[in-house]
């Protein structure tokens, strides 16, 4: 009887393990048709030898077919996603575009960057040189798992020009 109970317990544990494993494999997010294979990619940014937090990092190439970006954490590390959902980036050569803005809140009522219209002032924290595909000197080749590191110079505080 003990042998039968032990076999039954082992069988139940095996079935549960198979079901759990198949859920993890089967529940993986399917990429859209035509999306190339994505490779794990992260970018570490520093500014004046300190981690640059809350910066937007965008990988841009000539095809502009896929939106590829991430946001740096407190350690200056951005995990890159394609279309904001799919971890990684397709293989290729990219220009790395970096942007960071802050909005100074003149009043308690201001809630977001959109409040600039009612009196807030926005400032660029990274030189405009890094903020455009045409001017950024930062280059990255994604080929398999890729980790890039870049420094974006000294911290700045330039008021964003209103249009």
Buried (B, 14 or more C-beta within 10 A) or exposed (E): EEEEEEEEEEEEEEEEEEEEEEEEEEEEEEBEEEBEEBBBBBBBBBBEEEBBBEBBBBBBBEEEEBEBBBBBBEEBBBBBBBEEEBBBBBBBEBBBBBBBBBBEBEEEEBEEEEBBEEEBEBBBBBBEEBBEBEEBEBEBEBEEEBEBEBBBEEEBEEEBEEE
